[in-house]
Structures are given as C-alpha cells and as structure tokens.
Amino acid sequence: VQLQASGGGLVQPGGSLRLSCAASGRTESRYGMAWFRQAPGKEREFVAAIISWTSVTTYADSVKGRFTISRDNAKMTVYLQMNSLKPEDTAVYYCAQNTGGAYDAPRSYGYWGQGTQVTVSS
C-alpha cells in the first residue's frame, strides 16, 4: 500500500486548505483512514478518521467544527478540508491506513504517507 499526501502550504490565519491522500497498491475502500499531524518538538497527534465504507467520521476536539474528512472510494482518495485555520494547526500532516485498533492511536496504522507541511502564519 502506498499513500501520497498533498495539498499543504502556507496560509493566513482564518484561511482554508484541502489536503488529499491518494492510495494505491493492495488497498480497499473498507479500510479506515485517518489524518494525524506532528508539530516540531511534539508527538504525533490524531486529527480525524473516516471509518471504513460506512463513512462514519471522528475528530479531535481541537479541530471539531473546522475540519472535515471525506473519501472518494472510486478515486481511492481521502481528503481533509481545513477551515478557520489557526497558527496552532501548523504541523506536518500525515495520512494513514488503519490496520487494526483504536482510530485515534498511531500504533493502529500500518501504512503512512510521506507527510505534507501546513503552515498557518500572517
């Protein structure tokens, strides 16, 4: 399984970005997918997950109401729409595929994309 994340960049506070994560290889739409992020000097933290083909979603409290995770099964792509961005959202964002376990735990994800930098600054 290969995951390719894209869409990061520099944005002003209050702005928006949409991240994409394209999956290829031996993957199927039934696997849960998630976004994590890691800021300098901090541990990787859960952002959002979309759980298998039911499209049930779950979010970290810090992004609830501002971020939306979605997936296009035909394109094998997961998106993270980020609105009302804040400086504290600055981090490298990673997409990942769940291989078993809790949806907010990095150890539950066996496949990771390379990360895309999001910087929120004026």
C-alpha positions as CSV (number, residue, x, y, z in Angstrom):
1,V,0.0,0.0,0.0
2,Q,1.3,3.4,-0.9
3,L,-0.2,6.7,0.3
4,Q,0.6,10.0,-1.3
5,A,-0.3,13.1,0.6
6,S,-0.5,16.6,-1.0
7,G,-2.1,20.0,-0.6
8,G,-0.2,21.6,2.2
9,G,1.2,25.1,2.1
10,L,1.3,28.5,3.7
11,V,-2.0,30.1,4.7
12,Q,-3.0,33.1,6.8
13,P,-5.0,32.6,10.0
14,G,-8.6,32.1,9.2
15,G,-7.8,30.6,5.8
16,S,-8.5,27.2,4.3
17,L,-6.7,24.3,2.8
18,R,-7.7,20.9,1.4
19,L,-5.3,18.0,1.8
20,S,-5.5,14.9,-0.3
21,C,-4.3,11.4,0.2
22,A,-4.2,9.1,-2.8
23,A,-3.9,5.4,-2.0
24,S,-2.5,2.8,-4.4
25,G,-1.4,-0.8,-4.3
26,R,-3.2,-3.5,-2.2
27,T,-5.8,-1.3,-0.5
28,E,-9.5,-1.3,-0.4
29,S,-12.2,1.2,0.5
30,R,-13.2,-0.9,3.5
31,Y,-10.1,0.2,5.4
32,G,-10.4,3.1,7.8
33,M,-8.3,6.1,7.0
34,A,-7.1,8.9,9.2
35,W,-5.1,12.1,9.3
36,F,-2.5,12.8,12.0
37,R,-0.2,15.8,12.5
38,Q,3.1,16.4,14.2
39,A,4.4,19.9,15.2
40,P,8.1,20.4,15.9
41,G,9.1,19.0,19.3
42,K,5.7,17.4,19.8
43,E,4.3,13.9,19.5
44,R,2.2,12.9,16.5
45,E,-1.4,13.5,17.3
46,F,-4.7,12.3,15.9
47,V,-6.7,14.8,13.8
48,A,-9.6,12.9,12.1
49,A,-10.6,9.5,10.9
50,I,-13.2,8.0,8.5
51,I,-14.2,4.6,9.4
52,S,-14.4,2.0,6.6
53,W,-17.2,2.1,4.0
54,T,-19.8,3.4,6.4
55,S,-18.1,6.8,6.2
56,V,-18.6,7.4,9.9
57,T,-16.2,10.1,11.0
58,T,-14.5,11.1,14.2
59,Y,-12.4,14.2,15.1
60,A,-10.0,15.5,17.7
61,D,-11.7,18.1,19.9
62,S,-9.2,20.7,18.7
63,V,-10.4,20.6,15.1
64,K,-14.1,19.6,15.5
65,G,-16.3,22.0,13.6
66,R,-13.4,23.3,11.5
67,F,-12.0,20.3,9.7
68,T,-13.9,17.7,7.6
69,I,-12.6,14.4,6.5
70,S,-14.1,12.7,3.5
71,R,-13.3,10.0,0.9
72,D,-13.9,9.2,-2.7
73,N,-13.8,5.5,-3.0
74,A,-13.7,5.5,-6.8
75,K,-10.6,7.5,-6.7
76,M,-9.2,5.8,-3.6
77,T,-8.6,9.2,-2.1
78,V,-9.2,10.7,1.3
79,Y,-9.5,14.5,1.9
80,L,-9.1,16.8,4.8
81,Q,-10.9,20.1,4.4
82,M,-9.4,22.6,6.9
83,N,-11.3,25.8,7.5
84,S,-10.7,28.6,10.0
85,L,-7.1,27.6,10.3
86,K,-5.2,28.8,13.4
87,P,-1.4,29.1,14.0
88,E,-1.6,26.1,16.3
89,D,-2.6,24.0,13.3
90,T,0.9,24.4,11.9
91,A,2.4,20.9,11.6
92,V,3.3,18.2,9.1
93,Y,0.1,16.3,8.3
94,Y,0.2,12.6,7.6
95,C,-2.5,10.3,6.2
96,A,-2.6,6.7,7.3
97,Q,-4.5,3.5,6.8
98,N,-5.9,1.6,9.7
99,T,-4.6,-2.0,10.1
100,G,-6.3,-2.7,13.4
101,G,-7.0,-0.9,16.7
102,A,-8.3,2.3,18.0
103,Y,-8.9,5.0,15.4
104,D,-7.1,7.7,17.4
105,A,-3.9,5.7,18.1
106,P,-0.9,5.9,15.7
107,R,0.0,2.3,16.5
108,S,-3.2,1.2,14.8
109,Y,-2.0,2.4,11.4
110,G,0.4,0.2,9.5
111,Y,0.7,2.4,6.4
112,W,1.6,6.1,6.3
113,G,2.0,8.8,3.7
114,Q,5.1,10.9,3.5
115,G,3.5,14.0,5.1
116,T,2.7,17.4,3.9
117,Q,3.6,20.7,5.6
118,V,0.9,23.1,6.7
119,T,2.0,26.5,8.0
120,V,-0.6,29.0,9.3
121,S,1.0,32.4,9.7
122,S,0.4,36.0,8.9
